Amino acid sequence: MVFKQLQKSFQLNNWSIRYKLILHFLLISILPSLVIGLLMGWIVNGIVEKQVNGHTMQLIDNVNKSLDYYAGNIQNISYFISMNPEIQAFLSEGKAAIDDDHEEYRMSKFLQSFTTLYSEVAGIIVVRPNGDYFSNEMYARTSESLTEETWYQEAVRAKGIFKIIGHPANRNVTTHSNYKDNEVVSVVRAIQDPDTQKTLGVVLIDLKLRVIAETVRDVRLGKSGYLMVINDKGESIYAPRNSKLGSLDMAMMGQQPSGMFSQTVESQKLQFIYQKSSFTNWTTVGVFAVQDSVQEIKDINLYLVTFVFIVCMLGIAASYYLSHSISRPISQLASFMRKVEEGNMSIRIPEEREDEIGLLGRSFNKMLSQMTRLISQVWAEQRLKREAELRSLQAHIQPHFLYNTLDTIQWLARKDGAKEATEMVEALSKLFRIGLSKGQEMIPLADEMEHIRSYLKIQQTRYKDKLNYSIDVAGNGDDLYVLKLILQPLVENAIYHGIKERRGPGMITIRAIISEEMLELAIQDDGAGMTEARLEALRVVLDAVPSVNETNAAQRAAAERSEGQTTSYGLRNVQERIRLSFGETYGITIESKEKAGTTVVIKHPIIHRKGQSTHDA
């Protein structure tokens, strides 16, 4: 039971319109905001990460270009030295070529010019295959031949190709400035005879690491990121003081000249972005903590969450306000309807709004006015109907007594042999018997025709040859029912205001025309007829039945006063009974021309048995 109640409470159709509107507004405001926020967060994270990586790669590329520039200068210097005539003479003749102080001075000034023009050069030394060397700032530590040095042999193996050695280690060469091994980077180039490809000597140039440091030092990657330079073995060429890496695993880089990877160092996850120079064969690596980039993304996500939260709060507030503004007038309208259900038909909704609710309120007010008018009209019609029934009841009281008396007279007339009096009394007895009909309002069409036939027979006995009549039923009317006593008042008018007023005999024709939708009873006479004014007055009286508004009542009263109560009473009574019973579709129509007769047509619904008619279907 409890589960069913909970299930019913969660059904959307059982919610009030206010909560439905709140849910609707929340769905169309908050849900898109959440989706947009998540989508923007995902897109922005990707964009930020791509921009950071792209920016870092661009910085690395600029650093590599600077390093290539300095390496290119050193390479050009080695070319200039190898092509100098004094150097070539030294390589060819050895010490004998520089025995002259003047020649030695010129060679020293030549080498010194490079260290002056290029501050990145720490020292230059030229070594012959026999171990002789010449330099302005560098010299051998011991008497051992420099040709045994590793750097010399690597230059020879390179066969004249410029090669960067890296940091010197345990070499037999030093400078007057006494640079430490980790403060310089050595480059070598073998000088060969262009004809024989024989090595004439080797040029060793030390490049100050300060130049590389100045190029890389000012580059910042996030809060704690930095750049470092490594050689092709993964050994550090340059790394800042806060670097936690001595070397890198080259397997992590693979064979790609550039890329990125992640690695955990001392419980900290680091992001590496690298690019290798094809000229120096060095790799510049950008190193920064993943947490730094994540922090930037977190900051952006915080802004997005704040924005979505504010939008959601505004959406909730707007949802409550809009739902209240829409549901409140509907609730008020429902409250007015409940008061109407309680019977207060005089209440009205204020017509202040111009929206759909205002339109509904105005329609509701019109509906109440229409209902009030219809209730008043129904009450008046019922009152008229009760009055007509009372008049009919009063009319039945005396005929009932007369009917019993006539039976006694008929028996006495038969006893005395008065045949004509007997027929007269019999017709009058039938007239009253059918008129009474045990108090029933609906009688068979055949009884109504028998009733009017008895009435005409009595009138024909009175007027002799002046009155003739015929009754014709076109169709099968055996099972049809009609309101009783609707023909007699009209036939009576035809006799007294038509046939009686003309000269010579007159004819009254009664026809029943039966169709699928309607029964038409026509009473036609060839009597005196009536004037246009009198006909119009009768039509006004008939059209006013059974309306209760003052205008039609005034028209009816005026018509009755102008033409006389007797003339229109029978017609009006029949008209009231028909319209009150079946509606304004049915009733009496009159056509007449002065001295040419009158035709009265009664339109009556088809009723096959008492209480059911085609107009009810």
LINWOVEN-V869510 format. One line per field, one symbol per residue. ss: DSSP state (2 for helix, 1 for strand, 0 for the rest). psi: psi as a letter, one per 40 degrees, with the letter a starting at -180 (. if undefined). burial: b if it has 24 or more other C-alpha atoms within 12 Angstrom, else e. A space follows every 50 residues. Layout:
ss=???
psi=???
burial=???
This chain:
ss=02222222200222002222222222222222222222222222222222 22222222222222222222222222222222202222222222222200 22222222222222222000111111110000111001110000022202 22222222000011110000001110000022211111111100000011 11111111222222222000100011111100001111000000001002 22000001111111100111111111000000111111122222222222 22222222222222222222222222222222222222222000000000 00000222222222222222222222222222222222222222222222 22222222222222220022222222222222222222200111222222 22222222222222221111111100000011100002222222222220 00000111111111000111111110000002222222222220000002 22222222222220222222222222222222000011111110001111 11111011100112220
psi=dddddddddehdeeiidddddddddddedddddddddddddddddddddd ddddddddddddddddddddddddddddddddehddddddddeaddefdh dddddddddddddddddheehdihhhhideeiihideiiidaeiheeeid dddddddefehhhhdahihfifhiidefiideeihiiihhhihddefihd ahhhhhhheddddddddehhgadeiiiihiaeeeihdhiidehehdiihe dddaeieiaiiiihhfehhihhhihhhedeeihhhhhihddddddddddd dddddddddddddddddddddddddddddddddddddddddeegeeiihh gdieaddddddddddddddddddddddddddddddddddddddddedddd dddddddddddddddefgddddddddddddddddddffeidhiidddddd ddddddddddddebedhiiihhhgihfdeiiihifeddddddddddecdd eihiiihhhhhhhhaddihhhhhhifadaiiddddddddddddehfieid ddddddddddddeidddedddddddddddddeiediahihhihheeiihh hhhhihhdihehidee.
burial=eeeeeeeeeeeeeeeeebbbbbbebbeebbeebbeebeebbeebbeebbe ebbeebbbbbbebbbbbbebbebbbebbbebbeeebbbbbbbebbeebee eeeeeebbebbbebbeebebbbbbbbbbbebbbbbbbbbbeeeeebbebb bbbbbbeebbbbbbbbbbeebebbbeeebbbbbbbbbbbbbbeeeeeebb bbbbbbbbbbbbbebbbebebbeebbbbbbbbebbbbbbbeebebeebee eebeeeebbbbeeeeeeeebbbbbbbbeebbbbbbbbbbbeebbebbeeb beebbeebeebbeebbeebbebbeebeebbeebeebbeeeeeeebebbbe eeeeeebeeebeebbeebeeeeeeeeeeeebeebbeebeeebeeebeebb ebbeebbeebeeeeeeeeeebbbbbbbbbbbbbbbbbeeebbbbbbbbbb bbbbbbbbbbeeeeebbbbbbbbeeebeebbbbbbbbbbbbbbbbbbbbb bbeeebbbbbbbbbeeebbbbbbbbbbbbbeeebbbbbbbbbbbbbbbee eeeebbbebbeebeeebbbbbbbbbbbbbbbbebebbbbbbbeeeebbbb bbbbbbbbeeeebeeee
